[in-house]
Amino acid sequence: MRNCKEVTALVIAREDRDLPVIERAALRVHMVMCKACPTFERQVLTMRNAMRQWRNYTDDE
Ligand SMILES: [Zn+2]
């Protein structure tokens, strides 16, 4: 089982590279059981979307 520290590291790593299937599965299992990590994941996804919009915006200039 992954602990929260490992899971948050995986969530961040996932932004840069594809995780192995086993890591993705461990991530998903942890997200179901944990209260804190899904909140963190949502924040990362929100940040990612904000970054993408910002990038699109600057590309249009
Ligand atoms: Zn957790």
N, CA, C, O and the ligand as a Tripos MOL2 file, in Angstrom:
@<TRIPOS>MOLECULE
protein
  245   243    62     0     0
PROTEIN
NO_CHARGES

@<TRIPOS>ATOM
      1 N           0.8290   -1.2150    0.0000 N.3       1 MET1
      2 CA          0.0000    0.0000    0.0000 C.3       1 MET1
      3 C           0.8650    1.2680    0.0000 C.2       1 MET1
      4 O           1.8880    1.3480    0.6800 O.2       1 MET1
      5 N           0.4330    2.2170   -0.7580 N.am      2 ARG2
      6 CA          1.1390    3.4980   -0.8110 C.3       2 ARG2
      7 C           0.6700    4.3850    0.3420 C.2       2 ARG2
      8 O          -0.5060    4.3650    0.7080 O.2       2 ARG2
      9 N           1.5770    5.1500    0.9040 N.am      3 ASN3
     10 CA          1.1370    6.1570    1.8670 C.3       3 ASN3
     11 C           0.9200    7.4930    1.1480 C.2       3 ASN3
     12 O           1.2110    7.6400   -0.0390 O.2       3 ASN3
     13 N           0.4010    8.4530    1.9060 N.am      4 CYS4
     14 CA          0.0000    9.7200    1.2880 C.3       4 CYS4
     15 C           1.1850   10.4360    0.6490 C.2       4 CYS4
     16 O           1.0420   11.0570   -0.4050 O.2       4 CYS4
     17 N           2.3450   10.3520    1.2750 N.am      5 LYS5
     18 CA          3.5250   11.0320    0.7450 C.3       5 LYS5
     19 C           3.8950   10.4680   -0.6290 C.2       5 LYS5
     20 O           4.2110   11.2180   -1.5530 O.2       5 LYS5
     21 N           3.8510    9.1370   -0.7510 N.am      6 GLU6
     22 CA          4.1650    8.5020   -2.0250 C.3       6 GLU6
     23 C           3.1170    8.8460   -3.0840 C.2       6 GLU6
     24 O           3.4430    9.0690   -4.2500 O.2       6 GLU6
     25 N           1.8580    8.8850   -2.6580 N.am      7 VAL7
     26 CA          0.7770    9.1580   -3.6060 C.3       7 VAL7
     27 C           0.8660   10.5850   -4.1380 C.2       7 VAL7
     28 O           0.6740   10.8080   -5.3340 O.2       7 VAL7
     29 N           1.1500   11.5420   -3.2810 N.am      8 THR8
     30 CA          1.2680   12.9180   -3.7640 C.3       8 THR8
     31 C           2.4590   13.0410   -4.7190 C.2       8 THR8
     32 O           2.3940   13.7850   -5.6970 O.2       8 THR8
     33 N           3.5530   12.3080   -4.4380 N.am      9 ALA9
     34 CA          4.7000   12.3100   -5.3470 C.3       9 ALA9
     35 C           4.3060   11.7280   -6.7020 C.2       9 ALA9
     36 O           4.7440   12.2170   -7.7430 O.2       9 ALA9
     37 N           3.4830   10.6870   -6.6860 N.am     10 LEU10
     38 CA          3.0360   10.0840   -7.9450 C.3      10 LEU10
     39 C           2.1310   11.0390   -8.7250 C.2      10 LEU10
     40 O           2.2180   11.1360   -9.9500 O.2      10 LEU10
     41 N           1.2660   11.7380   -8.0010 N.am     11 VAL11
     42 CA          0.3580   12.6880   -8.6690 C.3      11 VAL11
     43 C           1.1660   13.7640   -9.3920 C.2      11 VAL11
     44 O           0.8270   14.1660  -10.5040 O.2      11 VAL11
     45 N           2.2270   14.2180   -8.7540 N.am     12 ILE12
     46 CA          3.0770   15.2420   -9.3760 C.3      12 ILE12
     47 C           3.8810   14.6430  -10.5320 C.2      12 ILE12
     48 O           4.0080   15.2630  -11.5880 O.2      12 ILE12
     49 N           4.4180   13.4470  -10.3350 N.am     13 ALA13
     50 CA          5.2060   12.7820  -11.3850 C.3      13 ALA13
     51 C           4.3570   12.5470  -12.6230 C.2      13 ALA13
     52 O           4.8420   12.6240  -13.7520 O.2      13 ALA13
     53 N           3.0810   12.2600  -12.3920 N.am     14 ARG14
     54 CA          2.1670   11.9670  -13.5030 C.3      14 ARG14
     55 C           2.0120   13.1580  -14.4410 C.2      14 ARG14
     56 O           1.6610   12.9900  -15.6090 O.2      14 ARG14
     57 N           2.2750   14.3600  -13.9320 N.am     15 GLU15
     58 CA          2.1910   15.5480  -14.7820 C.3      15 GLU15
     59 C           3.2950   15.5550  -15.8410 C.2      15 GLU15
     60 O           3.1360   16.1350  -16.9150 O.2      15 GLU15
     61 N           4.4030   14.9090  -15.5250 N.am     16 ASP16
     62 CA          5.5650   14.9520  -16.4170 C.3      16 ASP16
     63 C           5.7310   13.6960  -17.2460 C.2      16 ASP16
     64 O           6.2800   13.7490  -18.3460 O.2      16 ASP16
     65 N           5.2630   12.5650  -16.7370 N.am     17 ARG17
     66 CA          5.5040   11.3150  -17.4440 C.3      17 ARG17
     67 C           4.3540   10.3590  -17.1860 C.2      17 ARG17
     68 O           3.6140   10.5120  -16.2140 O.2      17 ARG17
     69 N           4.2060    9.3630  -18.0690 N.am     18 ASP18
     70 CA          3.2020    8.3310  -17.8800 C.3      18 ASP18
     71 C           3.6660    7.3600  -16.8090 C.2      18 ASP18
     72 O           4.8090    6.9040  -16.8170 O.2      18 ASP18
     73 N           2.7710    7.0530  -15.8950 N.am     19 LEU19
     74 CA          3.1040    6.0990  -14.8360 C.3      19 LEU19
     75 C           2.8510    4.6790  -15.3230 C.2      19 LEU19
     76 O           1.9830    4.4480  -16.1640 O.2      19 LEU19
     77 N           3.6170    3.7290  -14.7880 N.am     20 PRO20
     78 CA          3.3210    2.3200  -15.0830 C.3      20 PRO20
     79 C           1.9140    1.9700  -14.5900 C.2      20 PRO20
     80 O           1.3910    2.5950  -13.6680 O.2      20 PRO20
     81 N           1.3200    0.9680  -15.2180 N.am     21 VAL21
     82 CA         -0.0500    0.5830  -14.8750 C.3      21 VAL21
     83 C          -0.1760    0.2800  -13.3860 C.2      21 VAL21
     84 O          -1.1710    0.6370  -12.7550 O.2      21 VAL21
     85 N           0.8380   -0.3790  -12.8280 N.am     22 ILE22
     86 CA          0.7640   -0.7630  -11.4110 C.3      22 ILE22
     87 C           0.7280    0.4650  -10.5040 C.2      22 ILE22
     88 O           0.0640    0.4560   -9.4670 O.2      22 ILE22
     89 N           1.4360    1.5140  -10.8930 N.am     23 GLU23
     90 CA          1.4240    2.7470  -10.1050 C.3      23 GLU23
     91 C           0.0730    3.4500  -10.2190 C.2      23 GLU23
     92 O          -0.4550    3.9830   -9.2430 O.2      23 GLU23
     93 N          -0.4680    3.4370  -11.4290 N.am     24 ARG24
     94 CA         -1.7830    4.0530  -11.6250 C.3      24 ARG24
     95 C          -2.8410    3.3300  -10.7950 C.2      24 ARG24
     96 O          -3.7180    3.9660  -10.2100 O.2      24 ARG24
     97 N          -2.7560    2.0050  -10.7470 N.am     25 ALA25
     98 CA         -3.7090    1.2170   -9.9730 C.3      25 ALA25
     99 C          -3.5720    1.5330   -8.4830 C.2      25 ALA25
    100 O          -4.5740    1.7140   -7.7910 O.2      25 ALA25
    101 N          -2.3390    1.5980   -7.9920 N.am     26 ALA26
    102 CA         -2.1020    1.9070   -6.5850 C.3      26 ALA26
    103 C          -2.6510    3.2900   -6.2530 C.2      26 ALA26
    104 O          -3.2290    3.5060   -5.1870 O.2      26 ALA26
    105 N          -2.4600    4.2190   -7.1840 N.am     27 LEU27
    106 CA         -2.9570    5.5760   -7.0200 C.3      27 LEU27
    107 C          -4.4830    5.5770   -6.8670 C.2      27 LEU27
    108 O          -5.0360    6.2250   -5.9790 O.2      27 LEU27
    109 N          -5.1320    4.8420   -7.7470 N.am     28 ARG28
    110 CA         -6.5950    4.8320   -7.7520 C.3      28 ARG28
    111 C          -7.1400    4.2070   -6.4660 C.2      28 ARG28
    112 O          -8.0980    4.7080   -5.8770 O.2      28 ARG28
    113 N          -6.5160    3.1080   -6.0420 N.am     29 VAL29
    114 CA         -6.9500    2.4470   -4.8080 C.3      29 VAL29
    115 C          -6.8060    3.4040   -3.6230 C.2      29 VAL29
    116 O          -7.6990    3.5040   -2.7830 O.2      29 VAL29
    117 N          -5.6890    4.0940   -3.5690 N.am     30 HIS30
    118 CA         -5.4610    5.0220   -2.4630 C.3      30 HIS30
    119 C          -6.4720    6.1610   -2.4870 C.2      30 HIS30
    120 O          -6.9600    6.5760   -1.4360 O.2      30 HIS30
    121 N          -6.7830    6.6610   -3.6510 N.am     31 MET31
    122 CA         -7.7180    7.7800   -3.7670 C.3      31 MET31
    123 C          -9.1010    7.4190   -3.2280 C.2      31 MET31
    124 O          -9.8180    8.2680   -2.6970 O.2      31 MET31
    125 N          -9.4600    6.1390   -3.3750 N.am     32 VAL32
    126 CA        -10.7660    5.7020   -2.8790 C.3      32 VAL32
    127 C         -10.7830    5.7010   -1.3490 C.2      32 VAL32
    128 O         -11.8050    6.0010   -0.7320 O.2      32 VAL32
    129 N          -9.6550    5.3660   -0.7520 N.am     33 MET33
    130 CA         -9.6250    5.1650    0.7000 C.3      33 MET33
    131 C          -9.2120    6.4150    1.4700 C.2      33 MET33
    132 O          -9.4630    6.5140    2.6720 O.2      33 MET33
    133 N          -8.5850    7.3610    0.7920 N.am     34 CYS34
    134 CA         -7.9900    8.5090    1.4730 C.3      34 CYS34
    135 C          -8.8820    9.7370    1.2850 C.2      34 CYS34
    136 O          -9.5400    9.8940    0.2570 O.2      34 CYS34
    137 N          -8.8880   10.5970    2.2950 N.am     35 LYS35
    138 CA         -9.6570   11.8370    2.1780 C.3      35 LYS35
    139 C          -8.8030   12.9920    1.6530 C.2      35 LYS35
    140 O          -9.2790   13.8340    0.8930 O.2      35 LYS35
    141 N          -7.5440   13.0180    2.0680 N.am     36 ALA36
    142 CA         -6.6930   14.1660    1.7570 C.3      36 ALA36
    143 C          -6.1940   14.1430    0.3120 C.2      36 ALA36
    144 O          -6.1680   15.1800   -0.3510 O.2      36 ALA36
    145 N          -5.8010   12.9720   -0.1760 N.am     37 CYS37
    146 CA         -5.1550   12.9030   -1.4870 C.3      37 CYS37
    147 C          -6.0690   13.2730   -2.6580 C.2      37 CYS37
    148 O          -5.6040   13.9310   -3.5890 O.2      37 CYS37
    149 N          -7.3410   12.8820   -2.6540 N.am     38 PRO38
    150 CA         -8.2100   13.3590   -3.7480 C.3      38 PRO38
    151 C          -8.3100   14.8810   -3.7930 C.2      38 PRO38
    152 O          -8.3980   15.4680   -4.8720 O.2      38 PRO38
    153 N          -8.2980   15.5150   -2.6310 N.am     39 THR39
    154 CA         -8.3180   16.9820   -2.5940 C.3      39 THR39
    155 C          -7.0600   17.5430   -3.2220 C.2      39 THR39
    156 O          -7.1090   18.4930   -4.0020 O.2      39 THR39
    157 N          -5.9300   16.9430   -2.8730 N.am     40 PHE40
    158 CA         -4.6610   17.3750   -3.4640 C.3      40 PHE40
    159 C          -4.6670   17.1600   -4.9780 C.2      40 PHE40
    160 O          -4.2300   18.0230   -5.7400 O.2      40 PHE40
    161 N          -5.1670   15.9980   -5.4010 N.am     41 GLU41
    162 CA         -5.1990   15.6950   -6.8300 C.3      41 GLU41
    163 C          -6.0440   16.7260   -7.5780 C.2      41 GLU41
    164 O          -5.6800   17.1710   -8.6670 O.2      41 GLU41
    165 N          -7.1720   17.0980   -6.9790 N.am     42 ARG42
    166 CA         -8.0340   18.1010   -7.6240 C.3      42 ARG42
    167 C          -7.3060   19.4220   -7.7940 C.2      42 ARG42
    168 O          -7.4480   20.0980   -8.8130 O.2      42 ARG42
    169 N          -6.5190   19.7850   -6.7760 N.am     43 GLN43
    170 CA         -5.7660   21.0380   -6.8680 C.3      43 GLN43
    171 C          -4.7280   20.9720   -7.9910 C.2      43 GLN43
    172 O          -4.5230   21.9460   -8.7170 O.2      43 GLN43
    173 N          -4.0770   19.8100   -8.1250 N.am     44 VAL44
    174 CA         -3.0870   19.6440   -9.2000 C.3      44 VAL44
    175 C          -3.7730   19.7540  -10.5600 C.2      44 VAL44
    176 O          -3.2560   20.4030  -11.4700 O.2      44 VAL44
    177 N          -4.9490   19.1130  -10.6980 N.am     45 LEU45
    178 CA         -5.6640   19.1640  -11.9730 C.3      45 LEU45
    179 C          -6.1160   20.5850  -12.2870 C.2      45 LEU45
    180 O          -6.0630   21.0180  -13.4380 O.2      45 LEU45
    181 N          -6.5590   21.3050  -11.2680 N.am     46 THR46
    182 CA         -6.9670   22.6970  -11.4560 C.3      46 THR46
    183 C          -5.7880   23.5420  -11.9240 C.2      46 THR46
    184 O          -5.9160   24.3690  -12.8260 O.2      46 THR46
    185 N          -4.6320   23.3180  -11.2900 N.am     47 MET47
    186 CA         -3.4130   24.0220  -11.6830 C.3      47 MET47
    187 C          -3.0300   23.7130  -13.1270 C.2      47 MET47
    188 O          -2.6540   24.5990  -13.8950 O.2      47 MET47
    189 N          -3.1380   22.4150  -13.4790 N.am     48 ARG48
    190 CA         -2.7780   22.0040  -14.8320 C.3      48 ARG48
    191 C          -3.6680   22.6990  -15.8660 C.2      48 ARG48
    192 O          -3.1890   23.1920  -16.8870 O.2      48 ARG48
    193 N          -4.9690   22.7270  -15.5800 N.am     49 ASN49
    194 CA         -5.8900   23.3870  -16.5040 C.3      49 ASN49
    195 C          -5.5970   24.8760  -16.6100 C.2      49 ASN49
    196 O          -5.6500   25.4550  -17.6950 O.2      49 ASN49
    197 N          -5.2900   25.4860  -15.4820 N.am     50 ALA50
    198 CA         -4.9770   26.9150  -15.4820 C.3      50 ALA50
    199 C          -3.7190   27.1780  -16.3080 C.2      50 ALA50
    200 O          -3.6530   28.1440  -17.0690 O.2      50 ALA50
    201 N          -2.7200   26.3030  -16.1470 N.am     51 MET51
    202 CA         -1.4790   26.4490  -16.9100 C.3      51 MET51
    203 C          -1.7380   26.2970  -18.4100 C.2      51 MET51
    204 O          -1.1850   27.0300  -19.2290 O.2      51 MET51
    205 N          -2.5910   25.3290  -18.7490 N.am     52 ARG52
    206 CA         -2.8690   25.0930  -20.1670 C.3      52 ARG52
    207 C          -3.5620   26.3130  -20.7790 C.2      52 ARG52
    208 O          -3.2360   26.7320  -21.8890 O.2      52 ARG52
    209 N          -4.5170   26.8720  -20.0440 N.am     53 GLN53
    210 CA         -5.2270   28.0510  -20.5450 C.3      53 GLN53
    211 C          -4.2800   29.2290  -20.6970 C.2      53 GLN53
    212 O          -4.3590   29.9980  -21.6550 O.2      53 GLN53
    213 N          -3.3790   29.3490  -19.7250 N.am     54 TRP54
    214 CA         -2.4100   30.4340  -19.7850 C.3      54 TRP54
    215 C          -1.5110   30.2740  -21.0010 C.2      54 TRP54
    216 O          -1.1910   31.2470  -21.6850 O.2      54 TRP54
    217 N          -1.1000   29.0140  -21.2670 N.am     55 ARG55
    218 CA         -0.2310   28.7380  -22.4140 C.3      55 ARG55
    219 C          -0.9540   29.0450  -23.7250 C.2      55 ARG55
    220 O          -0.3810   29.6490  -24.6320 O.2      55 ARG55
    221 N          -2.2170   28.6250  -23.8160 N.am     56 ASN56
    222 CA         -2.9940   28.9100  -25.0160 C.3      56 ASN56
    223 C          -3.1220   30.4210  -25.2210 C.2      56 ASN56
    224 O          -3.0380   30.9310  -26.3380 O.2      56 ASN56
    225 N          -3.3250   31.1030  -24.1190 N.am     57 TYR57
    226 CA         -3.4900   32.5470  -24.1730 C.3      57 TYR57
    227 C          -2.2270   33.2050  -24.7230 C.2      57 TYR57
    228 O          -2.3060   34.0800  -25.5860 O.2      57 TYR57
    229 N          -1.0540   32.7810  -24.2210 N.am     58 THR58
    230 CA          0.1930   33.4030  -24.6740 C.3      58 THR58
    231 C           0.5180   32.9980  -26.1080 C.2      58 THR58
    232 O           1.1420   33.7700  -26.8360 O.2      58 THR58
    233 N           0.1000   31.7850  -26.5320 N.am     59 ASP59
    234 CA          0.3250   31.3590  -27.9150 C.3      59 ASP59
    235 C          -0.4250   32.2360  -28.9040 C.2      59 ASP59
    236 O           0.0170   32.4090  -30.0400 O.2      59 ASP59
    237 N          -1.5600   32.7900  -28.4800 N.am     60 ASP60
    238 CA         -2.3830   33.5920  -29.3750 C.3      60 ASP60
    239 C          -1.7980   34.9740  -29.6100 C.2      60 ASP60
    240 O          -2.1860   35.6650  -30.5520 O.2      60 ASP60
    241 N          -0.8770   35.3720  -28.7670 N.am     61 GLU61
    242 CA         -0.3410   36.7250  -28.8860 C.3      61 GLU61
    243 C           0.4150   36.9250  -30.1960 C.2      61 GLU61
    244 O           0.9290   38.0140  -30.4520 O.2      61 GLU61
    245 ZN         -3.6090    9.8280    0.9740 Zn       62 ZN62
@<TRIPOS>BOND
     1     1     2 1
     2     2     3 1
     3     3     4 2
     4     3     5 am
     5     5     6 1
     6     6     7 1
     7     7     8 2
     8     7     9 am
     9     9    10 1
    10    10    11 1
    11    11    12 2
    12    11    13 am
    13    13    14 1
    14    14    15 1
    15    15    16 2
    16    15    17 am
    17    17    18 1
    18    18    19 1
    19    19    20 2
    20    19    21 am
    21    21    22 1
    22    22    23 1
    23    23    24 2
    24    23    25 am
    25    25    26 1
    26    26    27 1
    27    27    28 2
    28    27    29 am
    29    29    30 1
    30    30    31 1
    31    31    32 2
    32    31    33 am
    33    33    34 1
    34    34    35 1
    35    35    36 2
    36    35    37 am
    37    37    38 1
    38    38    39 1
    39    39    40 2
    40    39    41 am
    41    41    42 1
    42    42    43 1
    43    43    44 2
    44    43    45 am
    45    45    46 1
    46    46    47 1
    47    47    48 2
    48    47    49 am
    49    49    50 1
    50    50    51 1
    51    51    52 2
    52    51    53 am
    53    53    54 1
    54    54    55 1
    55    55    56 2
    56    55    57 am
    57    57    58 1
    58    58    59 1
    59    59    60 2
    60    59    61 am
    61    61    62 1
    62    62    63 1
    63    63    64 2
    64    63    65 am
    65    65    66 1
    66    66    67 1
    67    67    68 2
    68    67    69 am
    69    69    70 1
    70    70    71 1
    71    71    72 2
    72    71    73 am
    73    73    74 1
    74    74    75 1
    75    75    76 2
    76    75    77 am
    77    77    78 1
    78    78    79 1
    79    79    80 2
    80    79    81 am
    81    81    82 1
    82    82    83 1
    83    83    84 2
    84    83    85 am
    85    85    86 1
    86    86    87 1
    87    87    88 2
    88    87    89 am
    89    89    90 1
    90    90    91 1
    91    91    92 2
    92    91    93 am
    93    93    94 1
    94    94    95 1
    95    95    96 2
    96    95    97 am
    97    97    98 1
    98    98    99 1
    99    99   100 2
   100    99   101 am
   101   101   102 1
   102   102   103 1
   103   103   104 2
   104   103   105 am
   105   105   106 1
   106   106   107 1
   107   107   108 2
   108   107   109 am
   109   109   110 1
   110   110   111 1
   111   111   112 2
   112   111   113 am
   113   113   114 1
   114   114   115 1
   115   115   116 2
   116   115   117 am
   117   117   118 1
   118   118   119 1
   119   119   120 2
   120   119   121 am
   121   121   122 1
   122   122   123 1
   123   123   124 2
   124   123   125 am
   125   125   126 1
   126   126   127 1
   127   127   128 2
   128   127   129 am
   129   129   130 1
   130   130   131 1
   131   131   132 2
   132   131   133 am
   133   133   134 1
   134   134   135 1
   135   135   136 2
   136   135   137 am
   137   137   138 1
   138   138   139 1
   139   139   140 2
   140   139   141 am
   141   141   142 1
   142   142   143 1
   143   143   144 2
   144   143   145 am
   145   145   146 1
   146   146   147 1
   147   147   148 2
   148   147   149 am
   149   149   150 1
   150   150   151 1
   151   151   152 2
   152   151   153 am
   153   153   154 1
   154   154   155 1
   155   155   156 2
   156   155   157 am
   157   157   158 1
   158   158   159 1
   159   159   160 2
   160   159   161 am
   161   161   162 1
   162   162   163 1
   163   163   164 2
   164   163   165 am
   165   165   166 1
   166   166   167 1
   167   167   168 2
   168   167   169 am
   169   169   170 1
   170   170   171 1
   171   171   172 2
   172   171   173 am
   173   173   174 1
   174   174   175 1
   175   175   176 2
   176   175   177 am
   177   177   178 1
   178   178   179 1
   179   179   180 2
   180   179   181 am
   181   181   182 1
   182   182   183 1
   183   183   184 2
   184   183   185 am
   185   185   186 1
   186   186   187 1
   187   187   188 2
   188   187   189 am
   189   189   190 1
   190   190   191 1
   191   191   192 2
   192   191   193 am
   193   193   194 1
   194   194   195 1
   195   195   196 2
   196   195   197 am
   197   197   198 1
   198   198   199 1
   199   199   200 2
   200   199   201 am
   201   201   202 1
   202   202   203 1
   203   203   204 2
   204   203   205 am
   205   205   206 1
   206   206   207 1
   207   207   208 2
   208   207   209 am
   209   209   210 1
   210   210   211 1
   211   211   212 2
   212   211   213 am
   213   213   214 1
   214   214   215 1
   215   215   216 2
   216   215   217 am
   217   217   218 1
   218   218   219 1
   219   219   220 2
   220   219   221 am
   221   221   222 1
   222   222   223 1
   223   223   224 2
   224   223   225 am
   225   225   226 1
   226   226   227 1
   227   227   228 2
   228   227   229 am
   229   229   230 1
   230   230   231 1
   231   231   232 2
   232   231   233 am
   233   233   234 1
   234   234   235 1
   235   235   236 2
   236   235   237 am
   237   237   238 1
   238   238   239 1
   239   239   240 2
   240   239   241 am
   241   241   242 1
   242   242   243 1
   243   243   244 2
@<TRIPOS>SUBSTRUCTURE
     1 MET1         2 RESIDUE 1 A MET
     2 ARG2         6 RESIDUE 1 A ARG
     3 ASN3        10 RESIDUE 1 A ASN
     4 CYS4        14 RESIDUE 1 A CYS
     5 LYS5        18 RESIDUE 1 A LYS
     6 GLU6        22 RESIDUE 1 A GLU
     7 VAL7        26 RESIDUE 1 A VAL
     8 THR8        30 RESIDUE 1 A THR
     9 ALA9        34 RESIDUE 1 A ALA
    10 LEU10       38 RESIDUE 1 A LEU
    11 VAL11       42 RESIDUE 1 A VAL
    12 ILE12       46 RESIDUE 1 A ILE
    13 ALA13       50 RESIDUE 1 A ALA
    14 ARG14       54 RESIDUE 1 A ARG
    15 GLU15       58 RESIDUE 1 A GLU
    16 ASP16       62 RESIDUE 1 A ASP
    17 ARG17       66 RESIDUE 1 A ARG
    18 ASP18       70 RESIDUE 1 A ASP
    19 LEU19       74 RESIDUE 1 A LEU
    20 PRO20       78 RESIDUE 1 A PRO
    21 VAL21       82 RESIDUE 1 A VAL
    22 ILE22       86 RESIDUE 1 A ILE
    23 GLU23       90 RESIDUE 1 A GLU
    24 ARG24       94 RESIDUE 1 A ARG
    25 ALA25       98 RESIDUE 1 A ALA
    26 ALA26      102 RESIDUE 1 A ALA
    27 LEU27      106 RESIDUE 1 A LEU
    28 ARG28      110 RESIDUE 1 A ARG
    29 VAL29      114 RESIDUE 1 A VAL
    30 HIS30      118 RESIDUE 1 A HIS
    31 MET31      122 RESIDUE 1 A MET
    32 VAL32      126 RESIDUE 1 A VAL
    33 MET33      130 RESIDUE 1 A MET
    34 CYS34      134 RESIDUE 1 A CYS
    35 LYS35      138 RESIDUE 1 A LYS
    36 ALA36      142 RESIDUE 1 A ALA
    37 CYS37      146 RESIDUE 1 A CYS
    38 PRO38      150 RESIDUE 1 A PRO
    39 THR39      154 RESIDUE 1 A THR
    40 PHE40      158 RESIDUE 1 A PHE
    41 GLU41      162 RESIDUE 1 A GLU
    42 ARG42      166 RESIDUE 1 A ARG
    43 GLN43      170 RESIDUE 1 A GLN
    44 VAL44      174 RESIDUE 1 A VAL
    45 LEU45      178 RESIDUE 1 A LEU
    46 THR46      182 RESIDUE 1 A THR
    47 MET47      186 RESIDUE 1 A MET
    48 ARG48      190 RESIDUE 1 A ARG
    49 ASN49      194 RESIDUE 1 A ASN
    50 ALA50      198 RESIDUE 1 A ALA
    51 MET51      202 RESIDUE 1 A MET
    52 ARG52      206 RESIDUE 1 A ARG
    53 GLN53      210 RESIDUE 1 A GLN
    54 TRP54      214 RESIDUE 1 A TRP
    55 ARG55      218 RESIDUE 1 A ARG
    56 ASN56      222 RESIDUE 1 A ASN
    57 TYR57      226 RESIDUE 1 A TYR
    58 THR58      230 RESIDUE 1 A THR
    59 ASP59      234 RESIDUE 1 A ASP
    60 ASP60      238 RESIDUE 1 A ASP
    61 GLU61      242 RESIDUE 1 A GLU
    62 ZN62       245 GROUP 0 **** ****
